[in-house]
């Protein structure tokens, strides 16, 4: 009897401790400063990829290669029933902030999942359906949780109570699909464009304390502005678009630059954009600026400092948006692994920005100037790639003319298609390697003609192997050597997460959540969760205990990827957060 009483008392004490953590987190809340954002505590996850450089590397090592096999579920919680989830949670001071389906924001006790507060924005059903709550992340600054809401308002909530502090309408007909980042009191955010409206495509800066708009950088320059000449024969220039729908940009505090990725030009084909003529714009960068480019902006003003175009005059909607990872590394690429090398930079230690395009290819550029350093095909080399050549001295990219849709009704195979997307890559300083997913998809595309609309369907490149059609990669950023691991027919839309424990976490659309050795790629642990892993993988600690968290649920790309990869047993929904820890 005494033993039972002791157990009950211990359980009650544990429950009280969990509740007190959430209470303490709100009552003893310390505002998040710029210094904290630049140097976050190891136990917190203060932005979409933990740090401004988007490396997603965690210095926590309580969970490591020796004990990860003991990892078990600590708690889980449903976070909605309809909609979509593409976001990544924040964790600060023992509270997890979740952006769920339909733009609902939850503050949860990070040790138990217990609700601290909930904010559900009132929107009409048409807005919910149109926007689908596709924002990728939240931001935290001072005492505010900041969100780009589905109804095109930027909102700031009290981090302790969830009450609205301010809201600002930024509606110019687009959708706020990219989440916010905050630096020096300025919110920078991106968006998807609406229809055929050039002025709905921009990156914006707002005052974090008031929501006041400070600037807009339009991703398609207005006629007569610098860069507009690169659109060549565009009879309806105000109907040309290029969005920033993907993950937020990165920030370099040393240079005070925000680096942001921009997607493909629309309409999708060169001919449709340029009066029916596929040669109506250049086949060499720059073409159709600032589509498929990295832009470096001053956060206070939106001033453009430099740009680099990864693909000139896209013809297939292949996208070079999403995160830019900021790294310092020696430049010594091996010609066995790297196709295009700036020999003048070899042997130098450089501050670089690294990105992988949805249409394939890995690019490494100087992050202060945009100077081209090296690039390589990714995941596999193919004659059907979008880029045929790069001038290694100037960095100019050349579109692959062999796969351009020159005439109405032309059919081409283009590789790749959604080989990566808004589930983020990651970098580990332990191995000087970028960790990335890949899907070996190609696009079989037919240009529209009279009486027949544009056709887009799955294609397979020569050499395609179903058993290696998806997987993970470790890319050495000094040499460019790629090591593939966890190859299978099962694709992922989950983010990569490396830790100081020598681990890399990732999950897939077949509900598998796994940990791998960061050097060898060997699988060290796995479990099944209730739905497909999506985007979100993070790790954090509360009171000295490390946790690993992941979302499950439907996202914008998962259904099409499932069809492409011919998956048969797929659970579409099941919106939930799962959190794992070591026992005891």
Buried (B, 14 or more C-beta within 10 A) or exposed (E): EEEEEEEEEEEEEEEEEBBEBBBEBBEEBEEBEBEBBBEBEBBBBBBBBBBBBBBBBBBBBBBBBEBBEEBEEBBBBBBBEEBBBBBBBBBBBBBBBBBBBBBBBBBBBBBBBBEBBEBEBEBEEEBBEEBBBBBBBBBBBBBBBBBBBBBBBBBBBBBBBBEEBBBBEBBBEBBBBBBBBBBBBBBBBBBBBBEEBBBBBBBBBBBBBEBEBBBBBBBBBEEEEEBBEBBBEBEEBEBBBBBBBBBBBBBBBEBBBBBBBBBBBBBBBBBBBBEBEBBBBBBBBBBBBBBBBBBBBBBBEBEBBBBBBBBBBBBBBBBBBBBBBBBEBEBBBEEEBBBBBBEEBEEEEBBBBBBBBBBBBBBBBBBBEBBBBBBBBBBBEBEBBBBBEBBBEEBBBBBBEEBBBBEBEBEBBBBBBBBBBBBBBBBBBBBBBBBBBBBBBBBBBBBBEEEEEBEBEBBBBEEBEEEBBBBBBBBBBBBBBBBBBBBBBBBBBBBBBBBBBBBBBBBBBBBBBBBBBBBEBEEBBEBEBBBBBBBBBBBBBBEEBBBBBBBBBBBBBBEEBBEBBEBEEBBEBBBBBBBBBBEE
